[in-house]
Amino acid sequence: MKTIFSFIKRESVLFIAVVLAIFSMFVVTPDEQYISYIDFRTLAILFSLMAIVSGFRKLGIFDMLAKKMLSSVKSLRGLTAVLIFLCFFTSMVITNDVALITFVPFTIIIMNQMGEDFKNKWLLKIVALQTIAANLGSMFTPIGNPQNLYLFGISNLNILDFFMLMLPFTLIAFALLIIYIFSTCRTKEFSVNGNTDKTDNIADTYKNQATSINENTSKADNIAGTNKSKKKLIVYIILLILSILCVGRIIPYQLIFILVFMYTILRDRKILLEVDYPLLATFAALFIFIGNIERVSAFSNFLQSIISRHEIITSVVASQIMSNVPAAILLSQFTDNISKLIIGINIGGLGTIIASMASLISFKYIARENPAFKRRYLMLFTVYGLVFLIVLLIAAHII
């Protein structure tokens, strides 16, 4: 029983989605139309991308990238910029969830080497901005987050259209992050293990740590190690390119799913354990729930009347309450203006801690590091998130 409650607490969105799906089955009796609810394309591509990115993580690619970027950092401003923009730019390809899973533990390791005073002053600020940066960076590409993948799939946009749609908001987000870094990180004092010599190389504080960014990375899997690992890297790069072509509707999703599944099952079976199956199950349950309520005309008409011509503000508000993945799936069934919905859903990932489920990843790491940090982090994250949300919401109504 304790295990069940622990699972429900950990996967609360999945639990709610399943409850809603089961409840809707009493309203609309299961029939042959149920199979048409499921967007198999989204599920197949999402599975493939999660497996591919897990393959890169297992090879230590992101670990190496972080070390390389930190190799010349010698100031607080430089450190903050690298840690934040690692999340901002990598989330465009590896998703916001994976960016945070990878780089927030890295940040905590670095902060623990800086001394207690430095850590207490900067850890929460940097992690909060990393989280916001990951959510903001991920909005730029169709593969940056699960909701983008889904909404792009049901839209009439091509990849270039999507980029142009989200480019203004990405540039504004980038500018806001730059302003924050330059306005707050003014001190020249920089300490590593109590040593304020500014010539210290920050990468040295990490490279001697026994803990890797990716705890599952073994020496045998590290890309710097064997030819086998290098061959794996080439395969995963090819699969990623094919996945992007699949997202762009150039090749069928069935092909990339079969290729990824067959390669991992035959050559890299442990990768299958890294896939976020609760997220896939959440999508499936939400597809069933929304497919059913769409067949209830009174409820469907009510939602259409609320959403019509108010896609952006409706999706922002809905995201604050239910998170932006469920909001995207729900609202997409009751409007034809998917472009506005994409903007609103992505902006809506800011604000409250539950607006984007990826934000909870950072919160869990902070709580694990020091439970006393939780309240302060929530306040800090909410203030930062609301500032970014308000600015981007204003921009959305001007552009």
TORSERO-225278 format. One record per atom (N, C-alpha, C): x, y, z; residue in three letters. Coordinates in steps of 0.02 Angstrom, whole numbers, plus 50000, padded with zeros to 5 digits. Layout:
<rs>
XYZALA...
</rs>
This chain:
<rs>
500414994050000MET500005000050000MET500435006350000MET500975006150040LYS501425011850043LYS501745013149975LYS501905007649939THR502205008249873THR501715011549824THR501075009749830ILE500565012649786ILE500495020149798ILE500455022049861PHE500405029249878PHE501015033049855PHE501595029849861SER502215033049839SER502195034149764SER501945029249726PHE501895029849654PHE501405035449634PHE500835035649668ILE500335040749654ILE500615047749667ILE500985048349722LYS501285054849738LYS501805056849686LYS502185051949663ARG502715053249614ARG502435054649545ARG501895051149527GLU501595051849461GLU500875054349468GLU500795060049500SER500135062749514SER499745064449451SER500085067049400VAL499745068849338VAL499485062649303VAL499885057349301LEU499655051049272LEU499055048349310LEU499075048549376PHE498515046049416PHE497875049949401PHE497925056449398ILE497335060649383ILE497075059149313ILE497535058349265ALA497335056949197ALA496965050249192ALA497205045249227VAL496895038649226VAL496195038949258VAL496145042449315VAL495495043249348VAL494995046749302VAL495215051949268LEU494775055549221LEU494575051049163LEU495045047149138ALA494895042549083ALA494375037349103ALA494465034549163ILE493985029549188ILE493305032649199ILE493295038649229PHE492665042149241PHE492295043349175PHE492665045449123SER492355047049059SER492065040849026SER492325034949044MET492065028749015MET491365027249039MET491175029949097PHE490485029049121PHE490005033749084PHE490275039049056VAL489875043849018VAL489805041548946VAL490355039348917VAL490355036748848VAL490605029448851VAL490165024848840THR490325017848845THR490865015948793THR491365012048814PRO491895010148767PRO491615006848704PRO491855009048646ASP491645006248582ASP492225006448533ASP492085005148470GLU492615004748419GLU492955011548406GLU492625017048425GLN492925023648414GLN493515025048461GLN493555021348515TYR494085022748564TYR494785022548534TYR494885017848488ILE495555017048458ILE495745023348419ILE495245026948393SER495395032948354SER495595038848398SER495475038348463TYR495675043648510TYR496435044248514TYR496775038548510ILE497495038348525ILE497895041148467ILE498315045948481ASP498765048748431ASP499415044648433ASP499415039148394PHE499985034648395PHE500615037948367PHE500535042748323ARG501125046248296ARG501505049848351ARG501145053548392THR501465057148447THR501805052348496THR501455046948514LEU501735042148561LEU502355038748533LEU502345036948469ALA502905033448438ALA503525038048434ALA503415044248413ILE503985048948406ILE504255050648475ILE503805051648523LEU504025053348591LEU504435047648621LEU504205041548612PHE504595035648635PHE505285035548602PHE505295036648537SER505925036348500SER506415041648524SER506175047748532LEU506615053248554LEU506875052048625LEU506445049548669MET506665048148738MET507215042848739MET507135037648698ALA507625032248695ALA508285034948666ALA508255038848613ILE508855041548582ILE509235046148629ILE508875050648663VAL509205055248709VAL509505051348768VAL509165046148791SER509445041948844SER510085038648821SER510115036848757GLY510725034048730GLY511305038948732GLY511165045248714PHE511675050448718PHE511915051448790PHE511435051548836ARG511605052548907ARG512045046848933ARG511875040848913LYS512245035048936LYS512965035148910LYS513055038048852LEU513725038648823LEU514125044448853LEU513805048448895GLY514145053948928GLY514245060148886GLY513845060748833ILE513935066448787ILE513805073048822ILE513265073448861PHE513095079748894PHE513585081448950PHE513845076248981ASP514365077049032ASP514975080449001ASP515195077848943MET515765080748909MET515635087848885MET515025089148862LEU514845095848839LEU514905100848895LEU514635099048954ALA514655103549011ALA515365105049033ALA515775099849037LYS516475100849057LYS516845105349007LYS516715104348943LYS517045108348891LYS516855115648898LYS516215117048908MET515985123948912MET516245127348976MET516355123449029LEU516585126349091LEU517355126949095LEU517685124549044SER518415124249048SER518755131049053SER518415136249028SER518725142949030SER518355147849076SER517885145249116VAL517505149649160VAL517915151849220VAL517945158349231LYS518355160949286LYS517985166349325LYS517335167049316SER516965172249351SER516265169849367SER515945173049415LEU515255171449433LEU514795172449374LEU514885177949339ARG514465179349281ARG514545173849227ARG515165171849216GLY515285166549167GLY514985159949187GLY515065158149251LEU514785151949277LEU514025151949271LEU513715157449291THR512985157849288THR512735157349216THR513075160849171ALA512875160749100ALA512925153649071ALA513475150249085VAL513565143449059VAL513025138749085VAL512915138849151LEU512425134249181LEU511715135549156LEU511545141849148ILE510865143549125ILE510775142049051ILE511265144049010PHE511185143248938PHE511315136048915PHE511645132048956LEU511665124848941LEU510955122048939LEU510545123948987CYS509845121748990CYS509435124848933CYS509555131248920PHE509165134848870PHE509265131748800PHE509885130648780PHE510015128348712PHE509935120748704PHE510165116848753THR510095109548745THR509375107348748THR508945110948784SER508245108948788SER507895109248720SER508165113148674MET507875113548607MET507915106848570MET508395102648590VAL508495096248557VAL508335090348602VAL508545090748665ILE508485084948709ILE507875085348756ILE507465090348748THR506865091848788THR507045095248855THR506575098948881ASN506685102448944ASN506795097649003ASN506435092149003ASP506505087249057ASP507215084549061ASP507475082349005VAL508145079249004VAL508685084449019VAL508595090548995ALA509075095849010ALA509135096949085ALA508575096949120LEU508575098049192LEU508835091949229LEU508645086049208ILE508895079949239ILE509645079549234ILE509915082149179THR510635081849166THR511025087249202THR510785093549197PHE511205099149218PHE511055101949288PHE510475100649316VAL510355102949385VAL510805099249435VAL510865092549431PRO511335089149475PRO512055091649465PRO512225093049404PHE512885095949389PHE512985102549427PHE512475106749426THR512505113249460THR512595112349535THR512235107649563ILE512275106349636ILE512985104149654ILE513285099849613ILE513975097649625ILE514445103649625ILE514375107949575ILE514795113949571ILE514705118449632ILE514075119649650MET513925124149707MET514205121449773MET514195114949781ASN514455111949842ASN515215112849849ASN515545114449794GLN516265115549796GLN516445122849808GLN515945127249809MET516075134349813MET516075137249884MET515915133149932GLY515855135650000GLY515125136850018GLY514965136450082GLU514275136650105GLU513945143450091GLU514305148850103ASP514015155550092ASP513835156650019ASP514295154749975PHE514175155449903PHE513575151249882PHE513555145049906LYS513015140549888LYS512345143249911LYS512305145649974ASN511675148150001ASN511435154249962ASN511895158149936LYS511705164349900LYS511505163049828LYS511825158149794TRP511735157549722TRP511405151149698TRP511405145749737LEU511135139449712LEU510415140049690LEU509985142549733LEU509265142849717LEU509135147449659LEU509495153049656LYS509395157749601LYS509585154549534LYS510155151249533ILE510385148249470ILE509935142449449ILE509745138149495VAL509315132449478VAL508625134849454VAL508355139849487ALA507705142649466ALA507755145349395ALA508295148849379LEU508385151549312LEU508545146049262LEU508895140849283GLN509005135149238GLN508335131949219GLN507905131249267THR507255128249254THR506845132449206THR506825138949218ILE506465143449173ILE506785143449104ILE507455143349102ALA507815143349038ALA507665137048998ALA507625131349032ALA507465125048997ALA506765125248967ALA506285127849005ASN505605128548979ASN505575133448921ASN505945138948926LEU505945143948873LEU506305141548811LEU506885138448819GLY507245135948761GLY506875130548724GLY506525126248761SER506165120648731SER505595122848686SER505345128948696MET504775131148657MET504955132648584MET505605133148569PHE505805135148502PHE505745129648449PHE505765123348470THR505755117848421THR505175113148433THR504955109648380PRO504415104748389PRO504605098948434PRO505255097648443ILE505475092048485ILE505725094348553ILE505635100848568GLY505895103548631GLY505525101248692GLY504885099748685ASN504485097248741ASN503905093048714ASN503605088948756PRO503075084448732PRO502475088048702PRO502275093748731GLN501685097248706GLN501815100248636GLN502425102448624ASN502595104948557ASN502555099348505ASN502825093548524LEU502815087748479LEU502095086048460LEU501655086048510TYR500955084348498TYR500605089748456TYR500675096048476LEU500325101548441LEU500575102348370LEU501225101648360PHE501505102148293PHE501225096548249PHE501145090648279GLY500895084948241GLY500185085848216GLY499765089448253ILE499075090348232ILE498965096948195ILE499495100948189SER499425107348154SER499585106548080SER499485112048043ASN499655112147972ASN500325115747961ASN500705116748014LEU501335120248009LEU501885115647984LEU502365118447946ASN502975114747933ASN503495116947984ASN504085113847984ILE504585115448036ILE504805122748033ILE504885125347972LEU505095132347966LEU504555137047993LEU503925135547979ASP503365139448007ASP503395139548083ASP503525133748112PHE503555133148184PHE504115137448212PHE504705136948181PHE505275141048203PHE505105148548201PHE504815150648147MET504655157748139MET504115159948188MET503655155548204LEU503125157048253LEU503415158348322LEU503895154148342MET504165154548410MET504805158648416MET505095160648359LEU505735164348361LEU505685170848401LEU505175175048392PRO505155181248431PRO505145180048506PRO504785175148528PHE504735173748600PHE505385170748627PHE505715166748585THR506365163948605THR506885169448612THR506885174148566LEU507365179748569LEU507235184248629LEU506595185448643ILE506415189448703ILE506645185848766ILE506525179248769ALA506735175248827ALA507495175548835ALA507845174848780PHE508575175148781PHE508815181848808PHE508495187248785ALA508675193948807ALA508545194848882ALA507985192248906LEU507815192748977LEU508325189149020LEU508545183348997LEU509055179449034LEU509715183249036LEU509905186248980ILE510515190248977ILE510475196149026ILE509915199549026ILE509815205249071ILE509885203049144ILE509585197349160TYR509635194849229TYR510355193549248TYR510715190049205ILE511415188149220ILE511845194349230ILE511785199149186PHE512205205149190PHE512005209849246PHE511365209749266SER511135214249318SER511245211549388SER511275205049396THR511325202149463THR512025199349479THR512375197049428CYS513035193949440CYS513585199149430CYS513615203949474ARG514095209449467ARG514735208249507ARG514685204249559THR515275203249601THR515835199649564THR516445201849577LYS517025198749546LYS517305193149590LYS517065192949652GLU517325187849698GLU517085180949676GLU517545176349672PHE517365169649650PHE517775164649690PHE517435160149724SER517775155649771SER517675148449751SER518215144649752VAL518185137449741VAL518505134049801VAL518095130549840ASN518335127349901ASN518685132449948ASN518375138449951GLY518645143549995GLY519215147549966GLY519435146049906ASN519985149649874ASN519695154849826ASN519825161149837THR519535166449796THR519975168349737THR520475164349722ASP520895165649664ASP520485164949600ASP520385170449565LYS519945170449507LYS520215166449448LYS520845164449452THR521125160549397THR520965153149401THR520655151149455ASP520465144149462ASP520015142049404ASP520125136249378ASN519715133649324ASN519125129949355ASN518525132249338ILE517925129449369ILE517815122149350ILE518025120249291ALA517935113249271ALA518305108549318ALA518845110949350ASP519225106649396ASP518815104649456ASP518325108749475THR517915107149532THR517435101349518THR517345100049454TYR516895094649436TYR517255088249414TYR517805089049378LYS518095083249344LYS518355077949393LYS518515080049455ASN518775075249503ASN518225072049546ASN517595073849531GLN517045071049570GLN516895063849548GLN516745059749596ALA516575052749580ALA515885052349550ALA515445057349566THR514765057349541THR514745060349472THR514485056849425SER514405059449357SER513735062849351SER513665067249303ILE513005070149289ILE512505064649277ILE512705059849238ASN512265054149224ASN512505048349265ASN512145046649317GLU512355041449363GLU512385034649330GLU512045034049273ASN512045027549239ASN512615026749190ASN513015031949183THR513565031549135THR514135027449164THR514335022249131SER514885018049153SER515485019349109SER516075017149132LYS516675018249093LYS516615014849025LYS516285009249024ALA516225005548961ALA515805009248910ALA515335013348936ASP514885016948891ASP515135023848872ASP515645026248906ASN515875033048893ASN516165033548823ASN515975038848788ILE516165039548718ILE516925040048709ILE517265042448762ALA517985042948758ALA518325036248763ALA517925031048777GLY518225024548790GLY518305020148729GLY517805016148712THR517895010848662THR517625012848594THR517855008948543ASN517595009848476ASN516855008048473ASN516665003348515LYS515955001348518LYS515525007348537LYS515765011348585SER515385017248607SER515345022348551SER515885023048514LYS515885027848458LYS515395025648403LYS515355019148392LYS514865016648344LYS514155017948367LYS514045017148433LYS513395018648461LYS513215025948450LYS513705030348461LEU513585037448451LEU513365038948380LEU513705035948331ILE513525036948261ILE512815034648247ILE512645028848275VAL511965026148265VAL511445030848295VAL511575033248356TYR511085037648388TYR511025044348352TYR511565046848324ILE511535052948284ILE511095051948223ILE511195046248189ILE510785044648130ILE510045044048149ILE509915040648205LEU509225039848228LEU508915046548246LEU509315051048276LEU509055057648292LEU508865061548229LEU509295061148179ILE509155064548115ILE508515061748084ILE508455055148085LEU507845051948058LEU507225054048097LEU507305054848163SER506735056948205SER506515063948187SER507005068348175ILE506835075248155ILE506485075248088ILE506715071048042LEU506375070447977LEU505665067747986LEU505585063348035CYS504925060648050CYS504465066048078CYS504735070148124VAL504345075648151VAL504125080348095VAL504575081348047GLY504425085747990GLY503995082347938GLY503745076447952ARG503285072647909ARG503605070547843ARG504275069747843ILE504625067647783ILE504655060047778ILE504725056747835ILE504705049447837ILE504165047247886ILE503885041247878PRO503345039047922PRO503575037547993PRO503145038948041TYR503335037948111TYR503435030548127TYR503085026148091GLN503155018948103GLN503875016748092GLN504195019748041LEU504885017748025LEU505365019448081LEU505335025548107ILE505805027448159ILE505675023548223ILE505035022248237PHE504875018248297PHE505175011248292PHE505095008048235ILE505355001248226ILE506125001248230ILE506445006248198LEU507175006548198LEU507445007548269LEU507155012148306VAL507385013548375VAL507265007548419VAL506675004748415PHE506504999048458PHE506954993148443PHE507044991548379MET507454985748361MET508184986748381MET508454992848371TYR509154994048389TYR509254993448464TYR508814996548503THR508894996348575THR508784989348603THR508314985648577ILE508184978948603ILE508764974248585ILE509094975448529LEU509634970948507LEU510324973148532LEU510434979748537ARG511104982348550ARG511184986348615ARG510634989048640ASP510704993448698ASP510064992948741ASP509944986848764ARG509304985348796ARG509164989548859ARG509684991548896LYS509584995348957LYS509255002148944LYS509335004548882ILE509035011048864ILE508275010848872ILE507985005048858LEU507255004448864LEU507015005748934LEU507445004748984LEU507255005949053LEU507265013449070LEU507585017449026GLU507655024649038GLU507065028549010GLU506655025448969VAL506085028948938VAL505565030748991VAL505285036648985ASP504785039149032ASP504095036249014ASP503975029949034TYR503345026749017TYR502735029949051TYR502805032549113PRO502235036149143PRO502005042049100PRO502465045549067LEU502275051049023LEU501875048548964LEU502105043048934LEU501735040048878LEU501035037748900LEU500995034848960ALA500355032648986ALA499895038549001ALA500195044049024THR499805050149037THR499495052748972THR499885052848919PHE499615054948854PHE499045050448833PHE499135043848839ALA498615039148818ALA497975040048857ALA498035040948923ALA497445041848966ALA497085048348949ALA497475053648936LEU497175060148918LEU496835059848850LEU497115056048804PHE496795055148738PHE496105051948747PHE496055047048791ILE495415043648802ILE494915048448835ILE495145051948887PHE494705056548922PHE494445062048875PHE494885065048837ILE494685070648794ILE494275068148735ILE494445062248710GLY494035059348656GLY493325058248678GLY493235056248740ASN492565055048766ASN492175061548778ASN492495066448810ILE492125072548824ILE491965076448760ILE492365075248708GLU492225078448644GLU491565075948614GLU491375069848634ARG490755066948609ARG490145068948651ARG490275072548706VAL489725075348746VAL489615082448721VAL489105083448681SER489015089748645SER488955095848690SER488615095248746ALA488525100948791ALA489195103348818ALA489605098648840PHE490265100448867PHE490725103048812PHE490685099848754SER491105101848698SER490945108948676SER490305110448670ASN490105117248649ASN490305122448701ASN490265120648765PHE490455125248819PHE491195127048813PHE491625121948804LEU492335123148799LEU492505127248737LEU492175125748682GLN492305129548620GLN492135136948629GLN491605138348664SER491395145248675SER491895149048718SER492225145548764ILE492725148648808ILE493375149948771ILE493585144948732ILE494255145148701ILE494265149448638ILE493725149548600SER493715153048536SER493945160248542SER494475161948503ARG494775168648500ARG495115170648566ARG495175166048613HIS495535167348675HIS496035161748690HIS496325159048637GLU496755153148644GLU497355154448690GLU497675160248683ILE498285161548721ILE498145162048795ILE497695166448814ILE497565167448886ILE497245161248917ILE496815157748879THR496495151748905THR497015146248919THR497485145448873SER497995140248881SER498485142048937SER498635148548946VAL499065150749001VAL498735149149068VAL498095150949075VAL497735149649137VAL497665142149150VAL497495138349099ALA497405131149106ALA498055127849127ALA498615130249100SER499275127349116SER499445128449190SER499255134149218GLN499395135549288GLN499035130649334GLN498485128049310ILE498065123649352ILE498225116249342ILE498305114249278MET498365107049263MET499025105149230MET499485109949220SER500115108949184SER499995109349109SER500515111149072ASN500405112749002ASN500335106748956ASN500555100848976VAL500445094948934VAL499705093048932VAL499375091948989PRO498655090648987PRO498265096448955PRO498465102548969ALA498115108348941ALA498155108248865ALA498735106448838ALA498825106248765ALA498355101048734ALA498335095148763ILE497915089848735ILE497175091548741ILE496985094448798LEU496285096148809LEU496055101648762LEU496405107248762LEU496175113148725LEU496235112248649LEU496685108048627SER496785107148555SER496175104248520SER495755100848558GLN495155097748528GLN494585102748517GLN494665108848542PHE494105113548540PHE494285120248507PHE494815120148468THR495005126148429THR495375124048367THR495315128048315ASP495685126848253ASP496315131148249ASP496385135848295ASN496955140348294ASN497535137348335ASN497845132348307ILE498375128748343ILE498995133148353ILE499115137748308SER499695142148315SER499655146348379SER499075149148392LYS498975153048453LYS499025148548514LYS498785142548507LEU498815137748562LEU499535135948578LEU499945135048527ILE500655133548537ILE500995139048577ILE500845145348559ILE501135151048594ILE500905151048667ILE500255150448677GLY499975150748745GLY500205145148790GLY500235139148763ILE500445133248802ILE501165133948824ILE501595136348780ASN502305137148797ASN502405142748847ASN502085148348837ILE502125153848886ILE501825151548953ILE501295147548948GLY500965145149008GLY501375140449050GLY501935137949023GLY502375133749062GLY502755137549116GLY502705144149113LEU502995148449165LEU502465149949218LEU502675152849273GLY502195154549325GLY502255149849384GLY501745145749395THR501755141249453THR502225135249441THR502395131849494ILE502855126249490ILE502555120449451ILE501885119949448ILE501565114349412ILE501375116249341ILE501505122449320ALA501325124549252ALA501695120349200ALA502295118349216SER502675113649174SER502925108149220SER502775101949203MET502985096449246MET503745095949251MET504085098549201ALA504825098549203ALA505075102549263ALA504705107649283SER504915111949338SER504955108049404SER504565102849410LEU504575098849471LEU505215094749478LEU505545093549421ILE506175089849423ILE506685093649464ILE506765100149449SER507235104249486SER507045104849560SER506395105549572PHE506155106149642PHE506335099949682PHE506275094049652LYS506445087849686LYS507185087549703LYS507605089849656TYR508325089849669TYR508505094649726TYR508185100449726ILE508305105349779ILE508085102649847ILE507495099549848ALA507225096749911ALA507685091149937ALA507965087249891ARG508415081849910ARG509075084649937ARG509305090149908GLU509925093249930GLU509865096150000GLU509315099650013ASN509195102650079ASN508445104250085ASN508065100350124PRO507345101550131PRO507185108650155PRO507645111850190ALA507525118650214ALA507495123650157ALA507745121750098PHE507755126250040PHE507075126550004PHE506635121850018LYS506025120949977LYS505595127249973LYS505425130150031ARG504985135950031ARG505305141949996ARG505935143150011ARG506285148649980ARG506335147749904ARG506465141649883TYR506515140249812TYR505845141449777TYR505295139049807LEU504635140049778LEU504475147349769LEU504625151349819MET504495158549815MET504915161749760MET505545160049758LEU506005162849709LEU505795160749638LEU505655154349629PHE505455151849563PHE504805155149539PHE504325155949585THR503685158949566THR503775166249546THR504175169949583VAL504285177049566VAL504625177549498VAL505155173849488TYR505505173849423TYR505025171849367TYR504665166349379GLY504205163749328GLY503665168649308GLY503385172149358LEU502855177049343LEU503125182949304LEU503735185049319VAL504045190649282VAL504115188749208VAL504395182849195PHE504475180549126PHE503795179549093PHE503315176749130LEU502645175549103LEU502315182049082LEU502335187149124ILE502005193549110ILE502325196849048ILE502985196949046VAL503335200048988VAL503155196448923VAL503165189848923LEU503015186048862LEU502285186448844LEU501855186848894LEU501135187548880LEU500985194248847LEU501315199448871ILE501245206048839ILE501495205748767ILE502075202548758ALA502355201848690ALA501875198048644ALA501545192948671ALA501085188948631ALA500495193048605ALA500295198048643HIS499725202148623HIS499945207948578HIS500595209248575ILE500845214548532ILE501055211748464ILE501395205948465ILE501655202948403ILE501075200548358ILE
</rs>
